């Protein structure tokens, strides 16, 4: 795909979004709304910057990339408090998540915005807005999280003398744009001032495409470890577990639910967090556990209004609220993480950071930390549901093997921290080098 084809595809994409919005598609409407008045708001924010302050621009495709970017942003703020943050999102889900959560140390002079459509007119208008009416402010540099490198925007930034980079990149053979048809996008990667990747494997793959890269790691580890260290143990939940061997099913789908049901024995306890649920599905799940003679407790009945309310005795805790999973892993001896029998396993770093041994299904190809945890001995990949049930029968206890595997998982998570600082230090060097040249 060349430049002209890319631009045409962008306009077609925008037209489809507008059509979907007219038919009431919520995400399409949100995509349009987040871009309305985009440049005008940025001009106003730029004019409000204190004298001598410039934008440090971070771009995240969505909420997952924002969580990845946060340790980098926090490290930059600590070392460069004079800069203001310009934070852009491409998707409405990222935009909405930031609106709900924000981030610590976000300032009145910082600005969150939507990334413009990747066509020359929209991009150039946005960059003019970042300079302000006086042209005295401007952008110190722009960093993209993981993979969201847009070729028209990258070219415009480079042509305006703005250093541009990507961090936490994880490049997979055969995936876009590193395959046939991706030459125009690959050229944009070659123009980047810095390409920071998670592993040496990505360095080798990028080198084969003529792109120089350096390894600084994955700041997701920093983010998860920050959250784990800040977490305060739920004393009522700890009392509910009461020293029993505890399984936490995190973001579970049907295969994980069934394996937990089959493997449960009296004297064990489980905390079950479905990936999706309704009042009916929670009631159906409760009946299945009761049929196994396991006494069930529904989380929202006792924690709907009081986050520290006592939890009555039971064998399984069915969690039907959002935002609880990170803290629930704190009581896990074993974590059964969902998604491995579907499109891909969910977050395994959170239970590992808490010191739980992790079990998953076979769909783990995109997640290098899963394979590294398996090699270290802190995670088990099960090829089918029968094997998963057998592994749970064997491991659902507090044997020395389980404790050691959990300690290995936690040690792996801790040893991989520090990427945020490394990325910032490397970016400082690239910025200094470009200024000197």
Secondary structure, 3 states (H helix, E strand, C coil): CCHHHHHHHHHHHHHHHHHHHHCCCHHHHHHHHCCCCHHHHHHHHHHCCCCCCCEEEEEECCHHHHHHHHHHHHHHHHHCCCCEEEEEECCHHHHHHHHHHCCCCCCCCCEEEECCCCCHHHHHHHHHHHHCCCCCCCEEEEEEECCCCCHHHHHHHHHCCCEEEEEEECCCCCCCCCCCCCHHHHHHHHCCCEEEECCHHHHHHHHCCCCCCEECCCCHHHHHHHHHHHCCCCHHHHHHHCCCCEEEEEEECHHHHHHHHHHCCCCCEEEEEECCCCHHHHHHHHHHHHHCCCCEEEHHHHHCCCCCCCCCCCCEEEECCCCCHHHHHHHCCEEEECCCCCCCCCCCHHHHHHCCEEEECCCCCCCHHHHHHHHHCCEEECCCHHHHHHHHHHHCCCCHHHHHHHHHHHHHHHHCCCHHHHHHHHHHHHHHHHHHC
